[in-house]
Structures are given as structure tokens and as C-alpha cells.
Amino acid sequence: MIDRETVSDIDWTSCELIERVPGKVSGRPVVRGTRILPDPIVNSYELGDNLDEIHEGFPTLSIEQIKRLIDFAHAQRGQRNP
């Protein structure tokens, strides 16, 4: 399991779904074309939410995008995939 405090240490810039735009959410990494931070998605999964439950909380993202963000975070940390 990923430690919740280390999720924000992930270098999201190499994930194709992520962008950083100066002035948008203070330049923090967000899902491309949104203001959604990736960390809460990974945190939700790590706290036991399944992909459908996370999708309910982030309905503008596809389940595939959510899965990709989780996969990316786990690959960065050498963890299990959803």
C-alpha cells in the first residue's frame, strides 16, 4: 500500500494524463484539461475505494483514466496495480 503522505511526492510530470499550467491550481499537477489533482484519486483507491466508487467522485474522468493514474502512481512506487 502507498503511504498517503508519499503520494504527493510522485513526479506526475512524466504521466501523459497530467499537465502543469502556471496559475491553474497554483501550478500543481492536474489531470489534463481539468482542475482535478491526481493525489486524491490514488488516496481514495488506497483507502479502499474501488474504481467505480472513485469514478462516482470524479465523473468527468473515465474509469480508464482513473486506472491509468493509479497504475502510474503504483509504478512510481513499485506497488500493486488495481
Sequence and secondary structure as in RCSB ss.txt:
>XXXX:A:sequence
MIDRETVSDIDWTSCELIERVPGKVSGRPVVRGTRILPDPIVNSYELGDNLDEIHEGFPTLSIEQIKRLIDFAHA
QRGQRNP
>XXXX:A:secstr
   HHHHTTS GGGSTTEE  TTSGGG  EETTS   HHHHHHHHHTT  HHHHHHHSTTS HHHHHHHHHHHHH
HHT    
